[in-house]
Amino acid sequence: MAQFALTSRSEAIVFGLALALRLALFHLPALSNILADRVEISTPITGFKRPIGYMLLQITAIKDSESAKEKKILQYGNKIEDPGMNGLTVAILYLFNPFTIASCIGKSTILYSNVAVVSGIWMGMRRNKSLAMFSIALATYLSLYPAMLFIPVLLMLARDASDDNKKKTPGTFLAAFMGPSVSDLTPNLGLFWYFYIEMFDQFRPFFLVVFQMHVFIFAVPISFKLRKYPLFVSFLMCAIMGTFKGYPSVGDASLYLGLLPLSSEIFKYLRYTFLIVNLFLYSSLLAPIFWHLWVYVGSGNANFFYAIGLVYGIGEIILMIDTTYAVSRRDFEALVPPDASDDKKSTGWDREVIQAQ
């Protein structure tokens, strides 16, 4: 009872500090306005000023026009599963992540999509089919790309309470849509906006389909390969969304970085932690500087900002590759002890490959 009371008290302190920090920052209107205008935080889909401006335009049009015309609707568009890190620690890492705080103070609507995604994953782990599917469907409606999470959530729902569950979930996934039309070419942290600006208009639909389908094509093979670890698959899907979607922001990074500590058991197998941290740090510091040099000072150009966006994307890709390697390495060491001889390691690995085939 005393331990439970201590835990509840610690949680109350953490959440209270997180709330107080955000309220204090909201009392700095200049900071909130600056962050709301940052392309790293507010995108054409998640920026709160765009829906407000749209609604004001519609209200004005309805008021001034006597003939009602059709109005467009803005659409917005094996135990890795057991958290090895204390839940309170995970909450601290997420709530006090600078990306999370910046998205909140910048009034980015990506937070609503993130809430729906986390709710879907949580309900999937609790095997609540209705709420899990509803949450992922809501996240898909808000941002489209969370449709990729249907597979890992189905894998969670298909697992028995027993650890030796052998059920299989159908891996059929159909991405029968192009994704957002990416008609707004506002620069962002994404990898593709520069291509859309440079290419001729007649080629844009083709590359639009290619780039959007490129996001979803990873869902089936990753889910099949790592089907034993649906929670880790959810992390990878969120990281892929945050890297390759049409309008990424730091709010996407805050989501998958918040899911990563849930698989803290693999941290000891990571090889490029120092490189990844530095890539995120450098890109976070240099992106605002290069944007200022390009847009306000005029001493830079689009290549500067796009280059730092590539650095940010490389950091995300290396993170995904390294964590996937860590999971595979952990599985291998679970199969063959580290102190086993080379012959035994080879034999055990070959045996596992044969069984998998």
C-alpha positions in Angstrom: 0.0 0.0 0.0 2.8 2.4 0.9 4.6 1.6 -2.5 1.3 2.3 -4.3 0.8 5.6 -2.5 4.4 6.6 -3.3 3.9 5.7 -7.0 0.7 7.7 -7.2 2.3 10.6 -5.5 5.3 10.5 -7.9 2.9 10.4 -10.9 1.0 13.4 -9.5 4.2 15.3 -9.2 5.4 14.5 -12.7 2.1 15.3 -14.3 1.8 18.5 -12.2 5.2 19.7 -13.2 4.5 19.0 -16.9 1.2 20.9 -16.7 2.8 23.8 -14.8 5.6 24.0 -17.4 3.2 24.2 -20.3 0.9 26.8 -18.6 4.0 28.9 -17.8 5.1 28.8 -21.4 1.6 29.6 -22.6 1.8 32.8 -20.6 4.6 33.9 -23.0 2.5 34.9 -26.1 5.5 35.8 -28.1 7.0 32.3 -27.7 3.7 30.6 -28.6 3.3 32.7 -31.7 6.9 32.1 -32.8 6.5 28.3 -32.4 3.1 28.3 -34.1 4.8 29.8 -37.2 7.7 27.4 -37.3 7.6 25.0 -40.2 9.3 22.3 -38.1 6.2 22.4 -35.8 3.2 23.6 -37.8 2.6 22.1 -41.2 -0.2 22.8 -43.7 -2.1 20.0 -42.0 -1.3 20.4 -38.3 -1.0 24.2 -38.1 -3.9 25.6 -36.0 -4.0 28.9 -37.9 -5.0 27.2 -41.2 -8.4 25.7 -40.0 -9.1 29.0 -38.1 -8.5 31.0 -41.3 -10.5 28.5 -43.3 -13.5 28.8 -41.0 -13.3 32.6 -41.0 -13.3 32.6 -44.8 -16.3 30.3 -44.9 -18.2 32.4 -42.4 -17.5 35.6 -44.4 -18.6 33.9 -47.6 -21.8 32.7 -46.1 -22.5 36.1 -44.6 -21.8 38.1 -47.8 -23.2 35.8 -50.3 -26.9 35.5 -50.9 -26.7 32.4 -53.1 -25.5 29.3 -51.3 -22.8 27.6 -53.2 -21.3 24.3 -52.6 -18.5 24.6 -50.0 -15.4 22.5 -49.7 -14.7 20.8 -46.5 -11.2 21.0 -45.2 -10.0 17.5 -44.5 -7.1 16.7 -42.3 -6.1 14.6 -43.9 10.6 -13.1 -25.7 9.5 -10.1 -23.8 10.1 -6.9 -25.6 6.4 -6.3 -25.2 6.9 -6.0 -21.4 8.2 -2.5 -20.8 11.7 -2.9 -19.3 11.6 0.7 -18.1 9.6 2.1 -15.3 6.3 3.6 -16.5 6.9 6.8 -14.7 10.3 7.1 -16.4 8.7 6.6 -19.8 6.1 9.3 -18.9 8.9 11.7 -17.9 10.8 11.1 -21.1 7.7 11.9 -23.2 6.2 14.8 -21.2 9.5 16.7 -21.0 10.7 15.9 -24.5 11.4 19.3 -26.1 9.6 18.1 -29.3 6.5 17.3 -27.2 6.6 20.7 -25.4 7.2 22.6 -28.6 4.3 20.9 -30.4 2.0 21.8 -27.4 3.1 25.4 -27.1 3.0 25.8 -30.9 -0.7 24.6 -30.8 0.0 21.8 -33.4 -3.0 19.6 -34.0 -0.7 16.6 -34.4 -1.2 16.1 -30.7 -4.8 14.9 -31.3 -3.6 12.3 -33.8 -0.9 11.2 -31.4 -3.5 10.7 -28.6 -5.6 8.6 -30.9 -2.6 6.5 -31.9 -1.4 5.9 -28.4 -5.0 5.0 -27.3 -5.2 2.5 -30.1 -1.9 0.8 -29.2 -2.9 0.8 -25.5 -6.3 -0.7 -26.2 -4.7 -3.2 -28.5 -2.4 -4.4 -25.7 -5.4 -4.6 -23.4 -7.1 -6.6 -26.2 -10.1 -4.3 -26.3 -11.1 -4.8 -29.9 -13.7 -2.1 -30.2 -11.8 0.8 -28.7 -8.5 -0.2 -30.4 -10.1 -0.2 -33.8 -12.0 3.0 -33.1 -8.9 4.8 -31.9 -6.8 3.7 -35.0 -9.7 4.6 -37.3 -9.9 8.1 -35.6 -6.2 8.6 -36.0 -6.4 7.5 -39.6 -9.2 10.0 -40.2 -7.1 12.8 -38.6 -3.8 12.0 -40.4 -4.3 9.1 -42.8 -0.9 7.5 -42.2 -1.9 5.7 -39.0 -3.7 3.3 -41.2 -0.4 1.4 -41.1 -1.0 0.7 -37.5 -3.9 -1.6 -38.2 -1.6 -4.5 -38.7 0.4 -4.3 -35.4 -2.8 -3.6 -33.5 -4.4 -6.7 -35.1 -1.3 -8.7 -34.0 -1.8 -7.5 -30.5 -5.5 -8.4 -30.5 -4.7 -11.9 -32.0 -2.3 -12.8 -29.1 -3.6 -14.9 -26.3 -2.8 -14.0 -22.7 -0.4 -16.9 -22.8 3.1 -16.1 -23.9 3.2 -19.2 -26.1 0.4 -18.1 -28.3 0.7 -19.4 -31.9 -2.2 -17.6 -33.5 -1.6 -15.9 -36.8 -3.1 -12.7 -38.0 -3.8 -12.2 -41.7 -1.2 -9.9 -43.2 -3.3 -8.5 -45.9 -3.0 -4.7 -46.2 -4.4 -2.6 -49.0 -3.3 1.0 -49.4 -6.0 1.9 -51.9 -5.4 5.6 -51.7 -2.8 8.2 -52.7 -2.6 9.9 -49.4 -2.7 13.7 -49.0 -2.5 15.5 -52.3 0.5 17.6 -51.1 -0.9 20.6 -53.0 0.7 23.0 -50.5 4.4 23.1 -51.2 5.4 24.9 -48.0 8.9 23.7 -47.0 9.0 21.3 -44.0 11.3 18.7 -42.5 10.2 16.1 -45.0 12.3 14.5 -47.7 10.1 15.2 -50.7 8.9 18.8 -50.7 12.0 20.0 -52.7 11.2 17.4 -55.4 7.6 18.7 -55.7 8.9 22.3 -56.2 11.5 21.4 -58.8 9.5 18.9 -61.0 7.1 19.9 -63.8 3.4 19.9 -62.9 2.6 17.1 -65.4 4.9 14.7 -63.5 3.7 15.6 -60.0 0.8 13.1 -59.8 3.1 10.2 -60.7 5.7 11.1 -58.1 2.9 11.9 -55.6 1.6 8.3 -55.9 5.2 6.9 -55.7 6.2 8.8 -52.6 2.9 8.2 -50.8 2.8 4.5 -51.5 6.4 4.3 -50.4 5.3 5.1 -46.9 2.8 2.2 -46.8 4.8 -0.4 -48.6 6.9 -1.1 -45.4 3.8 -2.1 -43.3 3.4 -5.7 -44.5 7.0 -7.0 -44.6 8.0 -5.4 -41.2 4.8 -6.7 -39.5 5.4 -10.2 -40.9 9.1 -10.3 -39.9 8.6 -8.9 -36.4 5.1 -10.3 -35.8 6.2 -11.5 -32.4 6.7 -7.9 -31.3 3.7 -5.9 -32.3 4.6 -3.1 -29.8 8.0 -2.6 -31.5 6.3 -2.8 -34.9 4.1 0.0 -33.8 7.2 2.1 -32.9 8.7 1.4 -36.4 5.4 2.3 -38.1 5.3 5.6 -36.3 8.9 6.3 -37.1 8.3 5.5 -40.8 5.3 7.8 -40.8 7.3 10.6 -39.2 10.1 10.2 -41.7 8.4 9.7 -45.1 5.0 11.4 -44.7 4.1 14.4 -46.8 4.2 17.0 -44.0 6.3 15.7 -41.1 6.9 17.7 -38.0 8.7 17.3 -34.7 5.4 16.2 -33.2 5.7 13.0 -35.2 9.2 12.5 -33.7 7.8 13.0 -30.2 5.4 10.1 -30.7 7.8 7.4 -31.8 10.5 8.6 -29.4 7.9 8.2 -26.6 7.2 4.7 -27.7 10.9 3.7 -27.9 11.5 3.5 -24.1 8.8 0.8 -23.9 11.3 -1.5 -25.6 14.3 -0.4 -23.4 15.5 -3.9 -23.2 17.1 -3.5 -26.7 19.1 -0.4 -25.7 22.2 -2.3 -24.8 22.3 -3.7 -28.4 22.3 -0.3 -30.1 25.4 0.6 -32.0 25.0 4.2 -33.1 23.4 5.9 -30.2 26.0 8.7 -30.1 25.6 9.4 -33.9 21.8 9.4 -33.7 21.6 11.8 -30.8 24.0 14.2 -32.5 22.1 14.0 -35.8 18.9 15.0 -34.0 20.6 17.6 -31.9 22.4 19.3 -34.9 19.3 19.2 -37.1 17.1 20.7 -34.3 19.6 23.5 -33.8 20.5 24.3 -37.4 17.0 24.0 -39.0 15.8 27.3 -37.5 19.1 29.0 -38.3 19.1 27.9 -41.9 15.4 28.9 -42.3 16.1 32.3 -40.9 19.1 32.7 -43.3 17.0 31.7 -46.3 13.7 33.4 -45.6 14.5 36.5 -43.6 18.1 37.4 -44.2 18.4 36.2 -47.8 22.0 35.0 -47.4 21.0 31.4 -47.8 18.8 29.4 -50.1 16.5 26.4 -50.1 19.4 24.0 -50.4 20.5 24.9 -46.9 17.2 24.1 -45.2 16.6 21.0 -47.3 20.1 19.7 -46.5 19.5 20.0 -42.7 16.1 18.2 -43.3 18.1 15.4 -44.9 20.3 15.2 -41.9 17.2 15.0 -39.7 15.8 12.2 -42.0 19.1 10.3 -41.9 19.0 10.4 -38.1 15.5 8.9 -38.2 16.5 6.2 -40.7 19.6 5.2 -38.7 17.5 5.0 -35.6 15.0 2.6 -37.3 17.8 0.5 -38.7 19.7 0.3 -35.4 16.7 -0.6 -33.3 15.7 -3.3 -35.8 19.2 -4.7 -35.6 19.0 -4.6 -31.8 15.8 -6.7 -31.8 17.4 -9.2 -34.2 20.6 -9.3 -32.1 18.6 -9.9 -29.0 16.7 -12.8 -30.6 19.9 -14.3 -31.7 21.4 -14.1 -28.2 18.3 -15.6 -26.8 18.7 -18.5 -29.1 22.4 -18.9 -28.7 24.1 -17.8 -25.4 26.9 -15.2 -25.9 29.5 -17.6 -24.4 28.7 -20.4 -26.8 31.4 -21.5 -29.2 31.4 -20.3 -32.9 30.3 -23.8 -34.0 27.4 -23.9 -31.7 26.4 -20.4 -32.7 26.5 -21.3 -36.4 24.6 -24.6 -35.8 21.9 -22.9 -33.7 21.4 -20.1 -36.2 21.2 -22.5 -39.1 18.7 -24.6 -37.2 16.6 -21.5 -36.6 16.7 -20.5 -40.3 15.7 -24.1 -41.3 12.8 -24.1 -38.9 11.7 -20.7 -40.1 11.7 -21.9 -43.7 
